[in-house]
Amino acid sequence: MFSTRTRRITVALAAAAVLPLAVSACSSDDDSKDDSAASPSSSAMATTAAPTTQAPTSSAAAMDAPFGPGCASVPKNGAGSFDGMAKDPVATAASHNPALSTLVAAVQKAGLVDTLNNAQNITVFAPTNDAFAKIPKAQLDKVLADKATLTKILTYHVVGQPVKAPDGLAKGTYTTLEKGTLTTAGSGESYKVNDTANVVCGNVSTANATVQIIDTVLMPK
């Protein structure tokens, strides 16, 4: 009788000992499932939170180079080429470009060669010979003979800061050396100044300036 009772107690104790282990095992399995279920969610959140970096486009970098139909007339080699002009200050550089000979003569008559060559980080909106040819000869000769008027017109074409496409020419209002203002607008490779002059060869670099070659002479108010 005593022996049977002892066996029952022993079995009961053994069952009691096994029960916590089984509960623990079930709990561990559930936790493992919960962790694995949570894992994709955490991964998704990490992916969402990670910063997105977009590679810069090359369009702006490409626009650092000269552009426009008028660039075809620029000499390929020598002092008047793009590489050659980049080595000289702006008035000197322009004197090597055959398409700007009228402008250069006007700058010399106005006594502005040193002013332009010694300035830093300026932009010159440079009318071509064809631009000056749009002005009736009698009127042009009169302007060229009047130093004060000529100086006023020429300094209106100069801005005291770098202005380059695309951002600088896309939409801007700038104070000129003459103390007036001019506006720019456009996109791609098509830009206008004061809604009248087209940039025919843009983003030309000289040692001290950016040159935007235009097809119309700008007139200050």
C-alpha positions in Angstrom: 0.0 0.0 0.0 2.8 2.4 0.9 4.7 1.5 -2.2 1.8 2.2 -4.5 1.2 5.6 -2.9 4.9 6.4 -3.2 4.8 5.6 -6.9 1.8 7.9 -7.5 3.5 10.8 -5.7 6.7 10.2 -7.8 4.6 10.2 -11.1 2.8 13.4 -10.0 6.1 15.1 -9.2 7.5 14.1 -12.6 4.5 15.4 -14.4 4.7 18.7 -12.5 8.4 19.0 -13.5 7.7 18.3 -17.2 4.8 20.9 -17.4 6.9 24.1 -17.1 9.4 22.7 -19.7 6.5 22.2 -22.1 5.1 25.7 -21.4 8.5 27.2 -21.8 9.0 25.4 -25.1 5.7 26.6 -26.5 6.4 30.1 -25.3 9.8 30.0 -27.1 8.2 28.8 -30.3 5.6 31.6 -30.2 8.3 34.2 -29.5 10.3 32.9 -32.4 7.3 33.2 -34.7 6.6 36.7 -33.5 10.2 37.8 -34.1 10.2 36.3 -37.6 6.9 37.9 -38.4 8.1 41.3 -37.2 11.3 41.1 -39.1 9.9 42.0 -42.6 8.0 44.9 -41.1 11.2 46.3 -39.5 13.0 45.7 -42.8 10.3 47.6 -44.7 10.5 50.5 -42.3 14.3 50.6 -42.6 13.9 50.7 -46.4 11.3 53.5 -46.2 13.4 55.5 -43.8 16.6 55.2 -45.8 17.4 58.4 -47.7 17.0 58.4 -51.5 19.9 59.8 -53.4 19.3 60.9 -57.0 22.3 61.0 -59.3 22.9 64.5 -60.6 22.0 65.1 -64.2 24.7 66.1 -66.7 22.6 68.9 -68.3 23.9 71.6 -66.1 27.5 70.4 -66.4 27.1 70.2 -70.2 25.8 73.8 -70.3 29.1 75.1 -68.9 30.5 74.6 -72.4 29.7 77.2 -75.1 26.4 76.5 -76.9 24.3 78.0 -79.7 24.3 78.4 -83.5 26.6 81.4 -83.4 29.4 79.4 -81.9 30.1 77.9 -85.3 31.7 81.2 -86.4 34.2 81.1 -83.5 37.7 80.0 -84.8 38.6 76.5 -84.0 42.2 77.3 -83.0 44.4 80.2 -81.9 43.7 83.2 -79.7 40.2 83.6 -81.1 39.1 80.0 -80.2 37.3 79.2 -77.1 40.5 77.9 -75.5 42.4 80.9 -76.6 39.8 83.4 -75.3 39.7 81.7 -71.9 43.4 82.7 -71.4 42.8 86.5 -72.0 40.8 89.2 -70.2 37.5 89.9 -71.9 38.3 93.0 -74.1 41.5 91.3 -75.3 39.7 88.0 -75.9 36.9 89.7 -77.9 39.5 91.4 -80.1 40.6 88.0 -81.4 37.0 87.0 -82.4 36.2 88.3 -86.0 32.5 88.3 -85.2 33.0 90.9 -82.5 35.2 93.5 -84.3 32.6 96.3 -84.3 32.1 95.8 -80.6 35.8 95.9 -80.0 36.1 99.1 -82.0 33.3 100.7 -80.0 34.9 99.6 -76.7 38.2 101.2 -77.8 36.5 104.5 -78.8 34.8 104.6 -75.4 38.0 104.0 -73.6 36.7 101.0 -71.8 39.4 98.4 -72.6 41.2 98.7 -69.3 37.9 98.9 -67.4 36.7 95.6 -68.8 40.0 93.9 -68.7 40.6 94.7 -65.0 37.1 93.9 -63.8 36.6 90.5 -62.1 33.7 87.9 -62.5 31.6 90.1 -64.8 29.3 89.1 -67.6 29.4 90.8 -71.0 26.4 90.6 -73.3 28.4 91.0 -76.5 26.5 92.1 -79.7 27.9 90.6 -82.9 28.8 92.6 -86.0 25.4 91.7 -87.5 23.7 93.1 -84.4 25.4 96.5 -85.0 24.5 96.2 -88.7 20.8 96.3 -87.7 21.3 100.0 -86.6 21.1 102.4 -89.5 24.6 103.5 -90.5 24.0 107.2 -89.9 22.7 106.5 -86.4 25.5 104.1 -85.6 28.1 106.6 -86.8 26.5 109.3 -84.6 26.6 107.0 -81.6 30.2 106.0 -82.2 31.2 109.6 -82.4 29.5 110.5 -79.1 31.6 109.1 -76.3 29.1 109.7 -73.5 26.3 108.0 -75.4 28.5 105.2 -76.5 29.8 104.6 -73.0 26.2 104.5 -71.7 25.2 101.9 -74.3 28.3 99.7 -73.8 28.2 99.7 -70.0 24.5 98.7 -70.2 25.8 95.4 -71.7 27.9 94.6 -68.6 26.7 92.9 -65.4 28.9 92.8 -62.3 28.4 89.1 -61.7 28.7 85.7 -63.5 25.5 84.9 -65.5 25.5 81.5 -67.1 23.0 79.1 -68.6 21.0 77.4 -67.6 20.1 78.9 -64.2 21.5 82.4 -64.7 19.8 83.0 -68.1 16.5 81.0 -67.4 14.9 83.9 -65.6 16.7 86.8 -64.1 16.9 90.6 -63.6 20.4 92.1 -63.3 21.8 95.5 -62.6 24.2 96.7 -65.3 27.4 98.7 -65.0 25.4 101.6 -66.5 23.1 101.3 -63.4 20.1 100.1 -65.4 18.5 96.7 -65.4 18.2 93.9 -68.0 16.2 90.7 -67.9 16.9 87.2 -69.2 14.5 84.4 -69.9 14.5 81.0 -71.7 15.5 77.4 -71.4 17.6 74.7 -73.0 19.7 76.4 -75.6 17.2 79.2 -76.3 17.5 82.4 -74.3 16.5 86.1 -74.8 17.8 89.3 -73.2 15.2 92.0 -72.7 12.8 90.0 -74.9 14.6 91.4 -77.9 18.1 89.9 -78.2 18.8 86.2 -78.7 21.8 84.5 -77.2 23.5 83.0 -80.3 26.6 81.7 -78.5 26.4 81.4 -74.8 28.7 80.6 -71.9 31.9 81.7 -73.5 34.6 82.0 -70.9 37.5 84.5 -70.7 40.1 85.0 -68.0 37.9 87.4 -66.1 34.4 87.2 -67.5 31.6 85.2 -69.0 30.5 86.3 -72.5 27.0 85.8 -73.8 27.1 86.7 -77.5 23.8 88.3 -78.7 22.3 89.2 -82.0 20.9 92.6 -81.1 22.3 95.7 -79.5 20.6 96.4 -76.1 19.5 100.0 -75.6 19.3 101.4 -72.0 16.2 103.4 -71.1 
